[in-house]
Amino acid sequence: MKTPVLAQIRRCVRDLLVQTGGGTAVIFAIALPVLVLAVGGGFDLSNAMSHRQKVANALEIACASLR
């Protein structure tokens, strides 16, 4: 005799709720790209600000020498 579809779904959902192994791995897998992008973005922003400051200093020196 075949098991009704609703009973199979209920059993699958119950099995998913009972199994808790690997939860940390799932959270880490979701959080890792966000952390990598945040760290990479921080380095990129730091590099951009450094270059901006160098250009501003060079411009200030150039303008001061024109006086």
Predicted model as a PDB file, atoms N, CA, C, CB and O in Angstrom, pLDDT in the B-factor column:
MODEL        1                                                                  
ATOM      1  N   MET A   1       0.844  -1.187   0.000  1.00 55.00           N  
ATOM      2  CA  MET A   1       0.000   0.000   0.000  1.00 55.00           C  
ATOM      3  C   MET A   1       0.882   1.241   0.000  1.00 55.00           C  
ATOM      4  CB  MET A   1      -0.956   0.004   1.220  1.00 55.00           C  
ATOM      5  O   MET A   1       1.882   1.295   0.716  1.00 55.00           O  
ATOM      6  N   LYS A   2       0.519   2.222  -0.791  1.00 69.00           N  
ATOM      7  CA  LYS A   2       1.297   3.450  -0.878  1.00 69.00           C  
ATOM      8  C   LYS A   2       0.992   4.365   0.302  1.00 69.00           C  
ATOM      9  CB  LYS A   2       1.012   4.171  -2.198  1.00 69.00           C  
ATOM     10  O   LYS A   2      -0.137   4.455   0.784  1.00 69.00           O  
ATOM     11  N   THR A   3       2.047   5.036   0.743  1.00 71.00           N  
ATOM     12  CA  THR A   3       1.871   6.021   1.803  1.00 71.00           C  
ATOM     13  C   THR A   3       1.333   7.307   1.175  1.00 71.00           C  
ATOM     14  CB  THR A   3       3.217   6.282   2.567  1.00 71.00           C  
ATOM     15  O   THR A   3       1.823   7.733   0.130  1.00 71.00           O  
ATOM     16  N   PRO A   4       0.341   7.923   1.794  1.00 85.00           N  
ATOM     17  CA  PRO A   4      -0.189   9.173   1.240  1.00 85.00           C  
ATOM     18  C   PRO A   4       0.905  10.246   1.161  1.00 85.00           C  
ATOM     19  CB  PRO A   4      -1.370   9.681   2.095  1.00 85.00           C  
ATOM     20  O   PRO A   4       1.831  10.278   1.972  1.00 85.00           O  
ATOM     21  N   VAL A   5       0.771  11.093   0.189  1.00 88.00           N  
ATOM     22  CA  VAL A   5       1.768  12.131  -0.066  1.00 88.00           C  
ATOM     23  C   VAL A   5       1.906  13.052   1.141  1.00 88.00           C  
ATOM     24  CB  VAL A   5       1.392  12.945  -1.315  1.00 88.00           C  
ATOM     25  O   VAL A   5       3.015  13.443   1.507  1.00 88.00           O  
ATOM     26  N   LEU A   6       0.793  13.392   1.751  1.00 89.00           N  
ATOM     27  CA  LEU A   6       0.841  14.297   2.898  1.00 89.00           C  
ATOM     28  C   LEU A   6       1.626  13.676   4.054  1.00 89.00           C  
ATOM     29  CB  LEU A   6      -0.580  14.654   3.357  1.00 89.00           C  
ATOM     30  O   LEU A   6       2.345  14.386   4.759  1.00 89.00           O  
ATOM     31  N   ALA A   7       1.501  12.381   4.257  1.00 88.00           N  
ATOM     32  CA  ALA A   7       2.247  11.696   5.314  1.00 88.00           C  
ATOM     33  C   ALA A   7       3.736  11.685   4.994  1.00 88.00           C  
ATOM     34  CB  ALA A   7       1.732  10.257   5.499  1.00 88.00           C  
ATOM     35  O   ALA A   7       4.566  11.829   5.892  1.00 88.00           O  
ATOM     36  N   GLN A   8       4.075  11.515   3.730  1.00 89.00           N  
ATOM     37  CA  GLN A   8       5.487  11.543   3.341  1.00 89.00           C  
ATOM     38  C   GLN A   8       6.081  12.932   3.571  1.00 89.00           C  
ATOM     39  CB  GLN A   8       5.649  11.131   1.862  1.00 89.00           C  
ATOM     40  O   GLN A   8       7.199  13.058   4.072  1.00 89.00           O  
ATOM     41  N   ILE A   9       5.348  13.951   3.212  1.00 90.00           N  
ATOM     42  CA  ILE A   9       5.837  15.319   3.422  1.00 90.00           C  
ATOM     43  C   ILE A   9       6.005  15.590   4.906  1.00 90.00           C  
ATOM     44  CB  ILE A   9       4.873  16.352   2.796  1.00 90.00           C  
ATOM     45  O   ILE A   9       7.003  16.175   5.328  1.00 90.00           O  
ATOM     46  N   ARG A  10       5.027  15.163   5.698  1.00 91.00           N  
ATOM     47  CA  ARG A  10       5.095  15.371   7.144  1.00 91.00           C  
ATOM     48  C   ARG A  10       6.318  14.668   7.731  1.00 91.00           C  
ATOM     49  CB  ARG A  10       3.809  14.862   7.824  1.00 91.00           C  
ATOM     50  O   ARG A  10       7.007  15.225   8.586  1.00 91.00           O  
ATOM     51  N   ARG A  11       6.588  13.441   7.270  1.00 90.00           N  
ATOM     52  CA  ARG A  11       7.744  12.694   7.761  1.00 90.00           C  
ATOM     53  C   ARG A  11       9.055  13.390   7.356  1.00 90.00           C  
ATOM     54  CB  ARG A  11       7.716  11.246   7.220  1.00 90.00           C  
ATOM     55  O   ARG A  11       9.986  13.470   8.157  1.00 90.00           O  
ATOM     56  N   CYS A  12       9.124  13.890   6.118  1.00 88.00           N  
ATOM     57  CA  CYS A  12      10.331  14.600   5.669  1.00 88.00           C  
ATOM     58  C   CYS A  12      10.571  15.864   6.481  1.00 88.00           C  
ATOM     59  CB  CYS A  12      10.219  14.953   4.186  1.00 88.00           C  
ATOM     60  O   CYS A  12      11.707  16.149   6.862  1.00 88.00           O  
ATOM     61  N   VAL A  13       9.524  16.615   6.747  1.00 88.00           N  
ATOM     62  CA  VAL A  13       9.658  17.836   7.550  1.00 88.00           C  
ATOM     63  C   VAL A  13      10.103  17.485   8.960  1.00 88.00           C  
ATOM     64  CB  VAL A  13       8.326  18.621   7.587  1.00 88.00           C  
ATOM     65  O   VAL A  13      10.961  18.165   9.522  1.00 88.00           O  
ATOM     66  N   ARG A  14       9.532  16.428   9.545  1.00 90.00           N  
ATOM     67  CA  ARG A  14       9.920  16.007  10.895  1.00 90.00           C  
ATOM     68  C   ARG A  14      11.392  15.608  10.923  1.00 90.00           C  
ATOM     69  CB  ARG A  14       9.037  14.832  11.376  1.00 90.00           C  
ATOM     70  O   ARG A  14      12.110  15.946  11.864  1.00 90.00           O  
ATOM     71  N   ASP A  15      11.844  14.885   9.888  1.00 86.00           N  
ATOM     72  CA  ASP A  15      13.257  14.482   9.816  1.00 86.00           C  
ATOM     73  C   ASP A  15      14.170  15.700   9.707  1.00 86.00           C  
ATOM     74  CB  ASP A  15      13.490  13.543   8.618  1.00 86.00           C  
ATOM     75  O   ASP A  15      15.244  15.728  10.307  1.00 86.00           O  
ATOM     76  N   LEU A  16      13.748  16.701   8.945  1.00 82.00           N  
ATOM     77  CA  LEU A  16      14.563  17.912   8.819  1.00 82.00           C  
ATOM     78  C   LEU A  16      14.658  18.663  10.146  1.00 82.00           C  
ATOM     79  CB  LEU A  16      13.983  18.833   7.739  1.00 82.00           C  
ATOM     80  O   LEU A  16      15.710  19.208  10.481  1.00 82.00           O  
ATOM     81  N   LEU A  17      13.563  18.691  10.896  1.00 84.00           N  
ATOM     82  CA  LEU A  17      13.575  19.396  12.177  1.00 84.00           C  
ATOM     83  C   LEU A  17      14.404  18.664  13.222  1.00 84.00           C  
ATOM     84  CB  LEU A  17      12.158  19.582  12.685  1.00 84.00           C  
ATOM     85  O   LEU A  17      14.973  19.291  14.115  1.00 84.00           O  
ATOM     86  N   VAL A  18      14.476  17.338  13.116  1.00 84.00           N  
ATOM     87  CA  VAL A  18      15.224  16.542  14.093  1.00 84.00           C  
ATOM     88  C   VAL A  18      16.721  16.648  13.838  1.00 84.00           C  
ATOM     89  CB  VAL A  18      14.782  15.071  14.046  1.00 84.00           C  
ATOM     90  O   VAL A  18      17.507  16.703  14.784  1.00 84.00           O  
ATOM     91  N   GLN A  19      17.122  16.675  12.576  1.00 77.00           N  
ATOM     92  CA  GLN A  19      18.547  16.703  12.250  1.00 77.00           C  
ATOM     93  C   GLN A  19      19.098  18.116  12.459  1.00 77.00           C  
ATOM     94  CB  GLN A  19      18.787  16.233  10.787  1.00 77.00           C  
ATOM     95  O   GLN A  19      18.680  19.068  11.799  1.00 77.00           O  
ATOM     96  N   THR A  20      20.041  18.227  13.388  1.00 74.00           N  
ATOM     97  CA  THR A  20      20.634  19.535  13.673  1.00 74.00           C  
ATOM     98  C   THR A  20      22.119  19.565  13.342  1.00 74.00           C  
ATOM     99  CB  THR A  20      20.425  19.900  15.136  1.00 74.00           C  
ATOM    100  O   THR A  20      22.747  20.613  13.499  1.00 74.00           O  
ATOM    101  N   GLY A  21      22.698  18.482  12.898  1.00 80.00           N  
ATOM    102  CA  GLY A  21      24.115  18.457  12.561  1.00 80.00           C  
ATOM    103  C   GLY A  21      24.389  19.299  11.320  1.00 80.00           C  
ATOM    104  O   GLY A  21      23.626  19.266  10.354  1.00 80.00           O  
ATOM    105  N   GLY A  22      25.475  20.044  11.356  1.00 81.00           N  
ATOM    106  CA  GLY A  22      25.867  20.844  10.208  1.00 81.00           C  
ATOM    107  C   GLY A  22      25.297  22.245  10.201  1.00 81.00           C  
ATOM    108  O   GLY A  22      25.494  22.985   9.238  1.00 81.00           O  
ATOM    109  N   GLY A  23      24.601  22.620  11.244  1.00 80.00           N  
ATOM    110  CA  GLY A  23      24.026  23.972  11.297  1.00 80.00           C  
ATOM    111  C   GLY A  23      25.097  25.049  11.282  1.00 80.00           C  
ATOM    112  O   GLY A  23      24.938  26.091  10.646  1.00 80.00           O  
ATOM    113  N   THR A  24      26.189  24.787  11.988  1.00 83.00           N  
ATOM    114  CA  THR A  24      27.282  25.753  12.027  1.00 83.00           C  
ATOM    115  C   THR A  24      27.923  25.891  10.653  1.00 83.00           C  
ATOM    116  CB  THR A  24      28.333  25.336  13.065  1.00 83.00           C  
ATOM    117  O   THR A  24      28.309  26.991  10.256  1.00 83.00           O  
ATOM    118  N   ALA A  25      28.038  24.799   9.935  1.00 86.00           N  
ATOM    119  CA  ALA A  25      28.618  24.844   8.588  1.00 86.00           C  
ATOM    120  C   ALA A  25      27.744  25.668   7.652  1.00 86.00           C  
ATOM    121  CB  ALA A  25      28.798  23.423   8.027  1.00 86.00           C  
ATOM    122  O   ALA A  25      28.258  26.411   6.815  1.00 86.00           O  
ATOM    123  N   VAL A  26      26.450  25.543   7.785  1.00 86.00           N  
ATOM    124  CA  VAL A  26      25.541  26.310   6.938  1.00 86.00           C  
ATOM    125  C   VAL A  26      25.654  27.799   7.247  1.00 86.00           C  
ATOM    126  CB  VAL A  26      24.090  25.832   7.129  1.00 86.00           C  
ATOM    127  O   VAL A  26      25.710  28.621   6.332  1.00 86.00           O  
ATOM    128  N   ILE A  27      25.688  28.146   8.524  1.00 88.00           N  
ATOM    129  CA  ILE A  27      25.816  29.548   8.914  1.00 88.00           C  
ATOM    130  C   ILE A  27      27.140  30.110   8.424  1.00 88.00           C  
ATOM    131  CB  ILE A  27      25.699  29.704  10.440  1.00 88.00           C  
ATOM    132  O   ILE A  27      27.189  31.236   7.930  1.00 88.00           O  
ATOM    133  N   PHE A  28      28.207  29.345   8.554  1.00 91.00           N  
ATOM    134  CA  PHE A  28      29.520  29.786   8.088  1.00 91.00           C  
ATOM    135  C   PHE A  28      29.515  29.963   6.574  1.00 91.00           C  
ATOM    136  CB  PHE A  28      30.609  28.780   8.505  1.00 91.00           C  
ATOM    137  O   PHE A  28      30.081  30.929   6.062  1.00 91.00           O  
ATOM    138  N   ALA A  29      28.882  29.040   5.855  1.00 93.00           N  
ATOM    139  CA  ALA A  29      28.832  29.141   4.393  1.00 93.00           C  
ATOM    140  C   ALA A  29      28.049  30.362   3.940  1.00 93.00           C  
ATOM    141  CB  ALA A  29      28.214  27.884   3.797  1.00 93.00           C  
ATOM    142  O   ALA A  29      28.372  30.956   2.911  1.00 93.00           O  
ATOM    143  N   ILE A  30      27.028  30.745   4.688  1.00 94.00           N  
ATOM    144  CA  ILE A  30      26.251  31.938   4.341  1.00 94.00           C  
ATOM    145  C   ILE A  30      27.017  33.203   4.712  1.00 94.00           C  
ATOM    146  CB  ILE A  30      24.882  31.919   5.049  1.00 94.00           C  
ATOM    147  O   ILE A  30      26.974  34.185   3.971  1.00 94.00           O  
ATOM    148  N   ALA A  31      27.717  33.198   5.844  1.00 96.00           N  
ATOM    149  CA  ALA A  31      28.392  34.391   6.327  1.00 96.00           C  
ATOM    150  C   ALA A  31      29.733  34.640   5.654  1.00 96.00           C  
ATOM    151  CB  ALA A  31      28.588  34.292   7.800  1.00 96.00           C  
ATOM    152  O   ALA A  31      30.174  35.788   5.594  1.00 96.00           O  
ATOM    153  N   LEU A  32      30.393  33.611   5.149  1.00 96.00           N  
ATOM    154  CA  LEU A  32      31.735  33.767   4.587  1.00 96.00           C  
ATOM    155  C   LEU A  32      31.796  34.751   3.419  1.00 96.00           C  
ATOM    156  CB  LEU A  32      32.247  32.430   4.134  1.00 96.00           C  
ATOM    157  O   LEU A  32      32.679  35.610   3.424  1.00 96.00           O  
ATOM    158  N   PRO A  33      30.926  34.683   2.430  1.00 96.00           N  
ATOM    159  CA  PRO A  33      31.016  35.673   1.343  1.00 96.00           C  
ATOM    160  C   PRO A  33      30.821  37.102   1.828  1.00 96.00           C  
ATOM    161  CB  PRO A  33      29.987  35.364   0.275  1.00 96.00           C  
ATOM    162  O   PRO A  33      31.469  38.024   1.332  1.00 96.00           O  
ATOM    163  N   VAL A  34      29.935  37.286   2.790  1.00 96.00           N  
ATOM    164  CA  VAL A  34      29.702  38.620   3.330  1.00 96.00           C  
ATOM    165  C   VAL A  34      30.960  39.129   4.026  1.00 96.00           C  
ATOM    166  CB  VAL A  34      28.508  38.613   4.306  1.00 96.00           C  
ATOM    167  O   VAL A  34      31.348  40.283   3.842  1.00 96.00           O  
ATOM    168  N   LEU A  35      31.593  38.280   4.819  1.00 96.00           N  
ATOM    169  CA  LEU A  35      32.815  38.685   5.513  1.00 96.00           C  
ATOM    170  C   LEU A  35      33.951  38.982   4.539  1.00 96.00           C  
ATOM    171  CB  LEU A  35      33.245  37.602   6.491  1.00 96.00           C  
ATOM    172  O   LEU A  35      34.690  39.950   4.716  1.00 96.00           O  
ATOM    173  N   VAL A  36      34.087  38.150   3.514  1.00 96.00           N  
ATOM    174  CA  VAL A  36      35.147  38.368   2.518  1.00 96.00           C  
ATOM    175  C   VAL A  36      34.924  39.682   1.791  1.00 96.00           C  
ATOM    176  CB  VAL A  36      35.199  37.202   1.504  1.00 96.00           C  
ATOM    177  O   VAL A  36      35.870  40.442   1.584  1.00 96.00           O  
ATOM    178  N   LEU A  37      33.691  39.961   1.402  1.00 96.00           N  
ATOM    179  CA  LEU A  37      33.399  41.222   0.722  1.00 96.00           C  
ATOM    180  C   LEU A  37      33.617  42.422   1.635  1.00 96.00           C  
ATOM    181  CB  LEU A  37      31.968  41.219   0.206  1.00 96.00           C  
ATOM    182  O   LEU A  37      34.089  43.465   1.182  1.00 96.00           O  
ATOM    183  N   ALA A  38      33.282  42.289   2.905  1.00 97.00           N  
ATOM    184  CA  ALA A  38      33.480  43.400   3.842  1.00 97.00           C  
ATOM    185  C   ALA A  38      34.960  43.691   4.039  1.00 97.00           C  
ATOM    186  CB  ALA A  38      32.825  43.088   5.191  1.00 97.00           C  
ATOM    187  O   ALA A  38      35.371  44.851   4.024  1.00 97.00           O  
ATOM    188  N   VAL A  39      35.757  42.656   4.223  1.00 97.00           N  
ATOM    189  CA  VAL A  39      37.196  42.850   4.412  1.00 97.00           C  
ATOM    190  C   VAL A  39      37.832  43.385   3.134  1.00 97.00           C  
ATOM    191  CB  VAL A  39      37.873  41.531   4.833  1.00 97.00           C  
ATOM    192  O   VAL A  39      38.631  44.321   3.179  1.00 97.00           O  
ATOM    193  N   GLY A  40      37.481  42.795   1.998  1.00 96.00           N  
ATOM    194  CA  GLY A  40      38.015  43.271   0.718  1.00 96.00           C  
ATOM    195  C   GLY A  40      37.597  44.697   0.429  1.00 96.00           C  
ATOM    196  O   GLY A  40      38.395  45.488  -0.074  1.00 96.00           O  
ATOM    197  N   GLY A  41      36.361  45.033   0.738  1.00 96.00           N  
ATOM    198  CA  GLY A  41      35.888  46.407   0.551  1.00 96.00           C  
ATOM    199  C   GLY A  41      36.622  47.382   1.452  1.00 96.00           C  
ATOM    200  O   GLY A  41      36.902  48.513   1.054  1.00 96.00           O  
ATOM    201  N   GLY A  42      36.932  46.950   2.652  1.00 96.00           N  
ATOM    202  CA  GLY A  42      37.687  47.807   3.568  1.00 96.00           C  
ATOM    203  C   GLY A  42      39.084  48.091   3.044  1.00 96.00           C  
ATOM    204  O   GLY A  42      39.558  49.226   3.101  1.00 96.00           O  
ATOM    205  N   PHE A  43      39.748  47.047   2.527  1.00 96.00           N  
ATOM    206  CA  PHE A  43      41.086  47.254   1.953  1.00 96.00           C  
ATOM    207  C   PHE A  43      41.016  48.150   0.722  1.00 96.00           C  
ATOM    208  CB  PHE A  43      41.733  45.903   1.586  1.00 96.00           C  
ATOM    209  O   PHE A  43      41.867  49.020   0.537  1.00 96.00           O  
ATOM    210  N   ASP A  44      40.015  47.943  -0.114  1.00 97.00           N  
ATOM    211  CA  ASP A  44      39.872  48.739  -1.325  1.00 97.00           C  
ATOM    212  C   ASP A  44      39.590  50.201  -0.983  1.00 97.00           C  
ATOM    213  CB  ASP A  44      38.752  48.173  -2.206  1.00 97.00           C  
ATOM    214  O   ASP A  44      40.154  51.105  -1.600  1.00 97.00           O  
ATOM    215  N   LEU A  45      38.733  50.430  -0.014  1.00 97.00           N  
ATOM    216  CA  LEU A  45      38.429  51.800   0.407  1.00 97.00           C  
ATOM    217  C   LEU A  45      39.657  52.472   1.004  1.00 97.00           C  
ATOM    218  CB  LEU A  45      37.281  51.807   1.423  1.00 97.00           C  
ATOM    219  O   LEU A  45      39.910  53.650   0.754  1.00 97.00           O  
ATOM    220  N   SER A  46      40.416  51.723   1.793  1.00 97.00           N  
ATOM    221  CA  SER A  46      41.643  52.260   2.366  1.00 97.00           C  
ATOM    222  C   SER A  46      42.632  52.641   1.274  1.00 97.00           C  
ATOM    223  CB  SER A  46      42.274  51.249   3.319  1.00 97.00           C  
ATOM    224  O   SER A  46      43.257  53.699   1.342  1.00 97.00           O  
ATOM    225  N   ASN A  47      42.775  51.790   0.274  1.00 97.00           N  
ATOM    226  CA  ASN A  47      43.679  52.064  -0.841  1.00 97.00           C  
ATOM    227  C   ASN A  47      43.213  53.296  -1.622  1.00 97.00           C  
ATOM    228  CB  ASN A  47      43.767  50.840  -1.776  1.00 97.00           C  
ATOM    229  O   ASN A  47      44.035  54.134  -1.993  1.00 97.00           O  
ATOM    230  N   ALA A  48      41.916  53.414  -1.872  1.00 97.00           N  
ATOM    231  CA  ALA A  48      41.379  54.561  -2.610  1.00 97.00           C  
ATOM    232  C   ALA A  48      41.605  55.861  -1.845  1.00 97.00           C  
ATOM    233  CB  ALA A  48      39.881  54.366  -2.885  1.00 97.00           C  
ATOM    234  O   ALA A  48      41.964  56.879  -2.437  1.00 97.00           O  
ATOM    235  N   MET A  49      41.398  55.830  -0.545  1.00 97.00           N  
ATOM    236  CA  MET A  49      41.613  57.040   0.261  1.00 97.00           C  
ATOM    237  C   MET A  49      43.084  57.440   0.277  1.00 97.00           C  
ATOM    238  CB  MET A  49      41.115  56.822   1.697  1.00 97.00           C  
ATOM    239  O   MET A  49      43.409  58.627   0.274  1.00 97.00           O  
ATOM    240  N   SER A  50      43.961  56.459   0.294  1.00 97.00           N  
ATOM    241  CA  SER A  50      45.398  56.738   0.262  1.00 97.00           C  
ATOM    242  C   SER A  50      45.787  57.405  -1.054  1.00 97.00           C  
ATOM    243  CB  SER A  50      46.204  55.441   0.459  1.00 97.00           C  
ATOM    244  O   SER A  50      46.530  58.387  -1.059  1.00 97.00           O  
ATOM    245  N   HIS A  51      45.287  56.876  -2.162  1.00 97.00           N  
ATOM    246  CA  HIS A  51      45.583  57.474  -3.467  1.00 97.00           C  
ATOM    247  C   HIS A  51      44.980  58.871  -3.577  1.00 97.00           C  
ATOM    248  CB  HIS A  51      45.053  56.581  -4.600  1.00 97.00           C  
ATOM    249  O   HIS A  51      45.601  59.773  -4.137  1.00 97.00           O  
ATOM    250  N   ARG A  52      43.786  59.050  -3.051  1.00 97.00           N  
ATOM    251  CA  ARG A  52      43.136  60.371  -3.082  1.00 97.00           C  
ATOM    252  C   ARG A  52      43.969  61.383  -2.305  1.00 97.00           C  
ATOM    253  CB  ARG A  52      41.701  60.295  -2.496  1.00 97.00           C  
ATOM    254  O   ARG A  52      44.133  62.524  -2.737  1.00 97.00           O  
ATOM    255  N   GLN A  53      44.489  60.965  -1.167  1.00 97.00           N  
ATOM    256  CA  GLN A  53      45.309  61.866  -0.359  1.00 97.00           C  
ATOM    257  C   GLN A  53      46.611  62.219  -1.077  1.00 97.00           C  
ATOM    258  CB  GLN A  53      45.614  61.231   1.004  1.00 97.00           C  
ATOM    259  O   GLN A  53      47.068  63.360  -1.007  1.00 97.00           O  
ATOM    260  N   LYS A  54      47.211  61.244  -1.769  1.00 97.00           N  
ATOM    261  CA  LYS A  54      48.441  61.510  -2.522  1.00 97.00           C  
ATOM    262  C   LYS A  54      48.191  62.505  -3.638  1.00 97.00           C  
ATOM    263  CB  LYS A  54      49.010  60.214  -3.098  1.00 97.00           C  
ATOM    264  O   LYS A  54      49.006  63.401  -3.857  1.00 97.00           O  
ATOM    265  N   VAL A  55      47.069  62.365  -4.354  1.00 97.00           N  
ATOM    266  CA  VAL A  55      46.733  63.301  -5.424  1.00 97.00           C  
ATOM    267  C   VAL A  55      46.464  64.690  -4.849  1.00 97.00           C  
ATOM    268  CB  VAL A  55      45.506  62.801  -6.218  1.00 97.00           C  
ATOM    269  O   VAL A  55      46.895  65.690  -5.423  1.00 97.00           O  
ATOM    270  N   ALA A  56      45.764  64.760  -3.734  1.00 96.00           N  
ATOM    271  CA  ALA A  56      45.477  66.057  -3.114  1.00 96.00           C  
ATOM    272  C   ALA A  56      46.771  66.730  -2.660  1.00 96.00           C  
ATOM    273  CB  ALA A  56      44.516  65.885  -1.916  1.00 96.00           C  
ATOM    274  O   ALA A  56      46.924  67.942  -2.818  1.00 96.00           O  
ATOM    275  N   ASN A  57      47.699  65.962  -2.102  1.00 96.00           N  
ATOM    276  CA  ASN A  57      48.982  66.543  -1.681  1.00 96.00           C  
ATOM    277  C   ASN A  57      49.772  67.053  -2.883  1.00 96.00           C  
ATOM    278  CB  ASN A  57      49.815  65.506  -0.906  1.00 96.00           C  
ATOM    279  O   ASN A  57      50.353  68.136  -2.829  1.00 96.00           O  
ATOM    280  N   ALA A  58      49.795  66.273  -3.972  1.00 95.00           N  
ATOM    281  CA  ALA A  58      50.520  66.696  -5.167  1.00 95.00           C  
ATOM    282  C   ALA A  58      49.892  67.956  -5.757  1.00 95.00           C  
ATOM    283  CB  ALA A  58      50.539  65.569  -6.214  1.00 95.00           C  
ATOM    284  O   ALA A  58      50.612  68.849  -6.205  1.00 95.00           O  
ATOM    285  N   LEU A  59      48.583  68.041  -5.764  1.00 94.00           N  
ATOM    286  CA  LEU A  59      47.891  69.217  -6.270  1.00 94.00           C  
ATOM    287  C   LEU A  59      48.179  70.446  -5.408  1.00 94.00           C  
ATOM    288  CB  LEU A  59      46.389  68.958  -6.330  1.00 94.00           C  
ATOM    289  O   LEU A  59      48.374  71.547  -5.924  1.00 94.00           O  
ATOM    290  N   GLU A  60      48.202  70.244  -4.103  1.00 94.00           N  
ATOM    291  CA  GLU A  60      48.508  71.366  -3.208  1.00 94.00           C  
ATOM    292  C   GLU A  60      49.923  71.870  -3.415  1.00 94.00           C  
ATOM    293  CB  GLU A  60      48.314  70.956  -1.752  1.00 94.00           C  
ATOM    294  O   GLU A  60      50.157  73.078  -3.416  1.00 94.00           O  
ATOM    295  N   ILE A  61      50.867  70.961  -3.589  1.00 93.00           N  
ATOM    296  CA  ILE A  61      52.250  71.348  -3.826  1.00 93.00           C  
ATOM    297  C   ILE A  61      52.387  72.087  -5.160  1.00 93.00           C  
ATOM    298  CB  ILE A  61      53.160  70.111  -3.805  1.00 93.00           C  
ATOM    299  O   ILE A  61      53.109  73.079  -5.259  1.00 93.00           O  
ATOM    300  N   ALA A  62      51.676  71.585  -6.195  1.00 93.00           N  
ATOM    301  CA  ALA A  62      51.709  72.238  -7.505  1.00 93.00           C  
ATOM    302  C   ALA A  62      51.117  73.636  -7.460  1.00 93.00           C  
ATOM    303  CB  ALA A  62      50.963  71.401  -8.526  1.00 93.00           C  
ATOM    304  O   ALA A  62      51.650  74.556  -8.080  1.00 93.00           O  
ATOM    305  N   CYS A  63      50.042  73.801  -6.747  1.00 92.00           N  
ATOM    306  CA  CYS A  63      49.410  75.123  -6.636  1.00 92.00           C  
ATOM    307  C   CYS A  63      50.268  76.083  -5.825  1.00 92.00           C  
ATOM    308  CB  CYS A  63      48.024  75.001  -5.997  1.00 92.00           C  
ATOM    309  O   CYS A  63      50.328  77.276  -6.120  1.00 92.00           O  
ATOM    310  N   ALA A  64      50.934  75.553  -4.797  1.00 91.00           N  
ATOM    311  CA  ALA A  64      51.797  76.402  -3.951  1.00 91.00           C  
ATOM    312  C   ALA A  64      53.011  76.874  -4.737  1.00 91.00           C  
ATOM    313  CB  ALA A  64      52.251  75.637  -2.681  1.00 91.00           C  
ATOM    314  O   ALA A  64      53.503  77.978  -4.504  1.00 91.00           O  
ATOM    315  N   SER A  65      53.501  76.060  -5.660  1.00 86.00           N  
ATOM    316  CA  SER A  65      54.695  76.451  -6.426  1.00 86.00           C  
ATOM    317  C   SER A  65      54.351  77.467  -7.497  1.00 86.00           C  
ATOM    318  CB  SER A  65      55.350  75.225  -7.066  1.00 86.00           C  
ATOM    319  O   SER A  65      55.258  78.116  -8.018  1.00 86.00           O  
ATOM    320  N   LEU A  66      53.086  77.637  -7.852  1.00 82.00           N  
ATOM    321  CA  LEU A  66      52.689  78.623  -8.855  1.00 82.00           C  
ATOM    322  C   LEU A  66      52.643  80.033  -8.287  1.00 82.00           C  
ATOM    323  CB  LEU A  66      51.338  78.264  -9.432  1.00 82.00           C  
ATOM    324  O   LEU A  66      52.667  80.995  -9.054  1.00 82.00           O  
ATOM    325  N   ARG A  67      52.580  80.185  -6.992  1.00 73.00           N  
ATOM    326  CA  ARG A  67      52.490  81.526  -6.399  1.00 73.00           C  
ATOM    327  C   ARG A  67      53.745  82.275  -6.493  1.00 73.00           C  
ATOM    328  CB  ARG A  67      52.093  81.455  -4.992  1.00 73.00           C  
ATOM    329  O   ARG A  67      53.819  83.416  -6.038  1.00 73.00           O  
TER     330      ARG A  67                                                      
ENDMDL                                                                          
END                                                                             
